[in-house]
Amino acid sequence: MLSMKGHIVKSSSNGKSYQLYVSLPAGYTQNESARYPVLYLLDANYSYPIVSSVHKLLDAAGDIDKVIIVAIGDEDQSDKQWTISRTLDYSHK
């Protein structure tokens, strides 16, 4: 099972707290000069486990490029909050 340890960040524009998940490429170190593309995902509590797991399988087989995955979701990961937030977060204001 995928371990999901996230980081809580608070938006300065709407005051809402979000949960971020970050997956770094195998062998990644903070001191390296290599640059990686970043894949941003929304609906993190649903999308991150799937995308991260598939990426790890393809990466282990050497079938995909190295990428940093950043998934953004709600601090409250209940289905009710997800439904409310999806409308608010995805609507133009």
Secondary structure by P-SEA (a helix, b strand, c coil): cbbbbbbbbbbccccbbbbbbbbbcccccccccbbbbbbbbccccccaaaaaaaaaaaaaaccccbbbbbbbbbccccaaaaaaaaaaaaccc
